[in-house]
């Protein structure tokens, strides 16, 4: 996906994943992000796998078992 199609897809994912509660965590690096994700992913709904984006070297989203949405970003 490129251009407007990709932006539209990302926007629809965000709309789906953003309930009343949103926690956002930016990590210092990939190793720390991997630890966060491992702890949070038990019984979680994975919204997006970690991948590079236009604004971050890595970003992923999930909804944990308590219904809290997490946006996990690798610090640039």
C-alpha positions in Angstrom: 0.0 0.0 0.0 1.2 3.5 -0.8 0.1 7.0 -0.6 -3.6 7.8 0.2 -4.5 4.1 0.3 -2.0 3.5 3.1 -3.0 6.6 5.0 -6.7 5.5 4.8 -5.8 2.0 6.0 -3.8 3.4 9.0 -6.6 5.8 9.9 -9.2 2.9 9.9 -6.9 0.8 12.1 -6.6 3.7 14.6 -10.4 4.3 14.7 -10.9 0.7 15.4 -8.3 0.5 18.1 -9.0 3.7 20.0 -11.6 2.9 22.7 -12.1 5.2 25.8 -8.7 4.3 27.1 -5.4 4.7 25.3 -1.9 4.2 26.8 1.0 5.2 24.7 4.5 4.0 25.3 7.7 5.1 23.5 10.7 3.0 24.2 14.4 3.8 24.0 15.0 0.9 21.6 13.9 -2.3 20.0 14.9 -4.5 22.9 12.8 -2.6 25.4 9.8 -2.5 23.1 10.1 -6.2 22.6 9.9 -6.7 26.4 6.8 -4.5 26.7 5.1 -6.3 23.9 5.9 -9.7 25.3 4.3 -8.8 28.6 1.3 -7.1 27.1 0.5 -9.6 24.3 -0.8 -12.4 26.5 -4.5 -12.8 25.6 -4.2 -9.6 23.6 -5.7 -8.6 20.2 -2.9 -7.6 17.9 -4.0 -4.6 15.8 -0.8 -4.1 13.9 2.5 -6.0 14.0 5.6 -3.9 14.7 6.8 -2.4 11.5 8.5 0.8 10.3 6.3 3.8 9.5 6.8 7.2 8.0 7.4 8.7 11.4 9.0 5.9 13.5 11.5 3.1 12.8 9.0 0.7 14.5 5.4 1.0 15.7 2.8 -1.6 16.7 -0.6 -1.6 18.3 -2.5 -4.0 20.5 -5.4 -4.2 22.8 -4.5 -6.0 26.0 -6.6 -8.5 28.0 -8.1 -5.6 30.0 -9.3 -3.6 26.9 -6.5 -1.0 27.0 -5.1 0.0 23.6 -1.3 0.3 23.5 0.7 2.1 20.8 4.3 0.8 21.1 6.9 2.9 19.3 10.6 2.6 18.8 12.1 5.9 19.6 13.7 7.6 16.6 
